[in-house]
Amino acid sequence: MADYRMVEHIPDLIQPEEYEQHPEGRLVRISIRVDGGGVQVLGDAFRPEVLERLLETLGPDAIEQMLCG
């Protein structure tokens, strides 16, 4: 199981104006970046438990997470 770390900022991949277009809350958006430091997978979802399960299947050492509200 990955170590969850709270951070102050993660870029939004879903914008507030998209909320009405997805009333069932099923939208999940993923961004994958590769650079000299490795692979970075960013995710955003209306339902965090869906995104957490997806990220955990990748087998990371840590998952950074932020509180929103």
C-alpha positions as CSV (number, residue, x, y, z in Angstrom):
1,M,0.0,0.0,0.0
2,A,1.3,3.5,-0.9
3,D,2.2,6.1,1.7
4,Y,-0.3,9.0,1.4
5,R,1.2,12.5,1.8
6,M,-0.8,15.6,2.1
7,V,0.4,18.5,0.0
8,E,-0.8,22.1,-0.4
9,H,-1.2,22.2,-4.1
10,I,-1.9,19.8,-7.0
11,P,-3.0,21.2,-10.4
12,D,-6.7,20.9,-11.1
13,L,-7.4,18.7,-14.1
14,I,-11.2,19.2,-13.8
15,Q,-12.6,22.8,-13.8
16,P,-15.8,23.9,-12.0
17,E,-17.6,24.7,-15.2
18,E,-17.4,21.0,-16.1
19,Y,-19.4,19.9,-13.0
20,E,-22.9,20.3,-14.6
21,Q,-21.8,18.2,-17.6
22,H,-21.2,15.2,-15.3
23,P,-24.1,15.0,-12.8
24,E,-23.4,11.4,-12.0
25,G,-19.9,12.3,-10.8
26,R,-18.0,9.7,-12.9
27,L,-15.4,12.0,-14.5
28,V,-11.8,11.0,-13.9
29,R,-9.0,12.8,-15.6
30,I,-5.3,11.6,-15.7
31,S,-2.2,13.4,-16.9
32,I,1.0,11.4,-17.4
33,R,4.4,13.2,-17.7
34,V,7.8,11.7,-18.3
35,D,11.0,13.7,-17.7
36,G,14.6,13.1,-16.5
37,G,13.3,12.5,-12.9
38,G,10.9,9.8,-13.8
39,V,7.2,9.4,-14.5
40,Q,4.6,11.7,-12.8
41,V,0.9,10.6,-12.8
42,L,-1.6,13.4,-11.9
43,G,-5.2,12.6,-11.4
44,D,-8.4,14.5,-10.6
45,A,-11.8,12.9,-10.0
46,F,-15.2,13.8,-8.5
47,R,-15.0,10.7,-6.4
48,P,-11.5,10.4,-4.8
49,E,-11.9,6.7,-3.9
50,V,-12.0,5.8,-7.7
51,L,-8.8,7.8,-8.3
52,E,-7.1,6.3,-5.3
53,R,-7.8,2.7,-6.4
54,L,-6.5,3.5,-9.8
55,L,-3.3,5.1,-8.6
56,E,-2.7,2.3,-6.0
57,T,-2.7,-0.3,-8.8
58,L,0.3,1.5,-10.3
59,G,2.3,0.5,-7.2
60,P,3.8,3.8,-6.2
61,D,5.8,4.3,-3.0
62,A,3.8,7.4,-2.3
63,I,0.6,9.2,-3.4
64,E,0.4,12.9,-2.9
65,Q,-3.1,14.2,-2.0
66,M,-4.6,17.5,-1.1
67,L,-7.8,18.4,0.7
68,C,-10.3,20.5,-1.2
69,G,-13.4,22.3,-0.2
